[in-house]
């Protein structure tokens, strides 16, 4: 599932790019909808990760898997946040 949403996200921003502005936000929303429908937590790109996020797009062209690694790290963070929340209840 993670490979599917990562590929979608990358293709949406690099090839489809339907809007003049907001493509990244829309791609992340759709990616999270797909994840949520598959029972995964949503992924959030924090401002601290923004440079790594942008760099992973550039790196993906020459080093396939760079974007997947970045998204996987964000998913792990989301699982940790979810686990912490569930333990506090």
C-alpha positions in Angstrom: 0.0 0.0 0.0 2.8 2.4 0.9 4.4 2.0 -2.5 1.0 2.7 -4.2 0.4 5.9 -2.4 4.1 7.0 -2.8 3.9 6.4 -6.6 0.6 8.2 -6.8 1.9 11.2 -4.9 5.1 11.4 -7.0 3.2 11.0 -10.3 0.5 13.5 -9.3 3.1 16.2 -8.6 5.5 15.5 -11.3 3.4 14.4 -14.3 -0.3 15.2 -13.7 0.1 18.5 -11.9 -3.5 19.7 -12.7 -3.6 23.0 -10.8 -1.7 26.2 -10.9 -1.3 26.1 -7.1 -2.0 23.6 -4.3 -0.9 20.4 -6.0 1.1 19.3 -3.1 -1.7 19.8 -0.6 -4.2 18.0 -2.9 -1.7 15.1 -3.4 -1.2 14.7 0.3 -5.0 14.8 1.0 -5.6 12.1 -1.6 -2.7 10.1 -0.3 -4.1 10.2 3.2 -7.6 9.3 2.0 -6.1 6.2 0.4 -4.2 5.3 3.5 -7.2 5.9 5.8 -9.4 3.7 3.6 -6.8 1.0 4.0 -6.8 1.3 7.8 -3.4 3.1 8.0 -2.9 6.4 9.9 -2.5 9.6 7.8 0.9 10.9 7.1 1.8 14.5 8.0 4.7 16.4 6.5 5.8 18.7 9.4 7.6 21.9 8.6 10.8 20.4 10.1 10.6 17.7 7.3 9.8 20.1 4.4 13.3 20.3 3.1 13.7 16.5 3.2 10.3 16.2 1.5 11.4 18.5 -1.3 14.8 16.8 -1.6 13.2 13.3 -1.8 11.3 14.4 -4.9 14.6 15.5 -6.6 16.4 12.4 -5.5 13.7 10.1 -6.7 14.5 10.9 -10.3 18.1 9.6 -10.0 17.7 7.3 -7.0 14.3 5.4 -7.1 13.1 4.6 -3.7 14.1 7.9 -2.1 10.5 9.1 -1.9 9.3 5.7 -0.6 11.9 5.9 2.2 10.8 9.4 3.2 7.1 8.5 3.2 7.8 5.2 5.1 9.6 7.3 7.8 6.6 9.6 8.1 4.2 6.6 8.3 6.3 5.2 11.2 6.0 8.5 12.9 2.3 8.4 12.4 2.1 4.9 13.9 4.1 6.1 16.9 1.7 9.1 17.5 -1.3 6.8 17.2 0.2 4.3 19.6 1.0 7.1 22.1 -2.6 8.4 21.8 -4.1 5.0 22.3 -1.9 4.3 25.4 -3.0 7.5 27.0 -6.7 6.6 26.8 
